[in-house]
Structures are given as C-alpha cells and as structure tokens.
C-alpha cells in the first residue's frame, strides 16, 4: 500500500483499555485508524461510499446487538466485502456459525496481547487478499466463458441467453426489438487464399469496425465462423435496415489491410423483428432472411416477412471468379 494512500482500519469499541492496546498495533502496520464508540457509528462507517479495509468489532458495542449489526452490514454494504474481526472473550455457537458462513473472519479475545494481535491481523489480511484474488479469477473465468475468444464479443450461447432476458424486457415495456444477422460473403475463398491467421485478423477488423456503429446497449455476438448477430433494443425494422446499409458501406466498402494486402470484403444481411416472440423464433426468421439475401447475391439485405426488400445495389463485390488481379487492391 502506498504511503500516501494508507488503508483504513475501523476499530469499534467502548473499552478504553482495548483501544489503548490495539490502536498502536494498527498504526504500526501503516494503517489509518478510525475509532468509533457505538454500533450505529460502526454501521455508518461500514456503509459509507469508501468503507474501511478492515473492521474490528467489540461485541460490547452499545446501541445494537452485534448479530443485528452484522445483518445490517450485509444489507447496507451493497455487496462490498471487507474482513471483519470480532472481539469477544466467549466463543458461542452463533459466532462459530458466522465464521463458517464467512460473515466474520476471525475471533480475538479482549485479553490478547500486542504480539497476538499482530499475528492474527496479519493472517486475516493475507487470507482476505487470497480470497479476493480467487474471486477475481472466478469472475475473469466466467467472463471469458461468455466471450468469443477470437473477436472478444459475445459467443453464440451467451448472446442467445441474453436475448431471452432482453425479450422479456421489451415485452414488459411494449417496445421493439430487431435482429440483424450477417455473413461475410465467400469467406471460404479468403481462408484458402490468405490462410487462417489472416482471416482471423479480417474477422477481428470486421468486429472492430462494426462496434463503432453500435450503441452501448446493443448486443453483438459471433454465432458462426464468419456469421454475426446484432440485437437492437428499441429499434424498428426500418432503422435496422438503415443500420445494415451503414454496415454494408462503412464496414465493408473500405478495404481491409491484412498480410500486406488490401482486401475487399462484403456481407449479406438478414433482418427480423421480435414482436415479443421467442428469440429462437426470431433468430430462425433472421436466418431465413439471410438465406434469401445470400441467394439474391453478394451485399444483399433482406427482411423477413412483408417488409419491402432492400433495393440497395452492390458496391463492386470481388470474388474468386473475378480473377486474381482483382482480389487485392
């Protein structure tokens, strides 16, 4: 811990002898010590926007039973976790249960000497630090399991799961939700010509360009090797078509620089509207629209249902049949 930003330890006890014994130990560890004399003051300190890094609670605090105080801390602290050491000469079944549950981190008697305090507090802080590192690793692992390892956007399983929650939300709010499913045209040719590493870079650049056009609350995921899904809360079919047109032009009309070459890609788009239906049904509609778009030719945009088909003309699509001299600019 930096000297100009020391940790804060909260010492809550009405016992002058205990304060006299413990405060120097805490100061010697480099901490800033805050002393409170009542349960209400301790609760206020632990519920503050910047809570202490360590809390020592005397079971003899006036104003509130310690069991109630601990329950209030769990409710008021908003999920923030800091080690709590209970100061008690009696080890009851209740305190043993709280230790097992992780509500408190240690029990130290009032009569403990300075050396014992230093030892126990060091163990508590080390244990808390290790537990926090494990929590961060678990969170990182959970997040990693939700993301596509190549592009960093949601994988298929995650975005489908999120679509169920988003559909429930738009049903409650009676708002709209559209999906855009797009597939990079003739990607197998580029994989054969450029190799897997270069094509992976093409996909990453496609994702990076597309994300610049999305709102912060839009959902974007990779649902196939070269197939991507965008979910647009509060977006009408007309606006979804307009976004697909922007992606067609802003993402794919500018050449991609990969492996020393400027590569021109394109994509086909299928669009469907939720209308409160299951995401599985809406995705199936988008897949059908995408299939129609791919049959119509490169750079096509098709909507599922009665919505008028896009009439946008392609922007000079280059394929393997164009000749090698046209494959790179």
Secondary structure as GFF3:
##gff-version 3
##sequence-region A 1 329
A	DSSP	three_ten_helix	3	5	.	.	.	ID=ss1
A	DSSP	beta_strand	8	12	.	.	.	ID=ss2
A	DSSP	alpha_helix	16	28	.	.	.	ID=ss3
A	DSSP	beta_strand	32	36	.	.	.	ID=ss4
A	DSSP	alpha_helix	39	46	.	.	.	ID=ss5
A	DSSP	beta_strand	54	58	.	.	.	ID=ss6
A	DSSP	alpha_helix	66	76	.	.	.	ID=ss7
A	DSSP	beta_strand	83	87	.	.	.	ID=ss8
A	DSSP	alpha_helix	93	101	.	.	.	ID=ss9
A	DSSP	beta_strand	106	108	.	.	.	ID=ss10
A	DSSP	alpha_helix	114	146	.	.	.	ID=ss11
A	DSSP	alpha_helix	156	173	.	.	.	ID=ss12
A	DSSP	beta_strand	177	184	.	.	.	ID=ss13
A	DSSP	alpha_helix	187	194	.	.	.	ID=ss14
A	DSSP	alpha_helix	196	211	.	.	.	ID=ss15
A	DSSP	beta_strand	219	222	.	.	.	ID=ss16
A	DSSP	beta_strand	227	233	.	.	.	ID=ss17
A	DSSP	alpha_helix	237	246	.	.	.	ID=ss18
A	DSSP	pi_helix	247	251	.	.	.	ID=ss19
A	DSSP	beta_strand	256	258	.	.	.	ID=ss20
A	DSSP	beta_strand	261	263	.	.	.	ID=ss21
A	DSSP	beta_strand	267	273	.	.	.	ID=ss22
A	DSSP	alpha_helix	279	296	.	.	.	ID=ss23
A	DSSP	beta_strand	301	303	.	.	.	ID=ss24
A	DSSP	three_ten_helix	320	322	.	.	.	ID=ss25
A	DSSP	three_ten_helix	324	326	.	.	.	ID=ss26
###
